[in-house]
Amino acid sequence: MKKHNDVTISFSKRHHFGCVYREYQPEDIEVLKRVGKRIRFLREEKGMSQHDLSIEADIPKTQVGRVERAENNTSLVTLNRMAKALEVPLHALFLQED
């Protein structure tokens, strides 16, 4: 087991409704961190608070924080809402330049 942002992450298989899912691997966590960091950068660049972004994207403020801290593997729909609220194309959330 490994601790990440006060969340216990295991690298073993887990079962959910008869399906087998693999727990997050280190490379998965890196993707979450990069996207979260990029969202925070774009939000701050626009002078928006997490609260402002949550209102514009119509998502809970707590979800914005969890995504930025890589604690939440959010959906594409939510990422698209965040991108629209930040006035950037969806793919801009995946760019590494900042």
Secondary structure, 3 states (H helix, E strand, C coil): CEEECCEEECCCEEEECCEEEECCCHHHHHHHHHHHHHHHHHHHHCCCCHHHHHHHHCCCHHHHHHHHCCCCCCCHHHHHHHHHHCCCCHHHHHCCCC
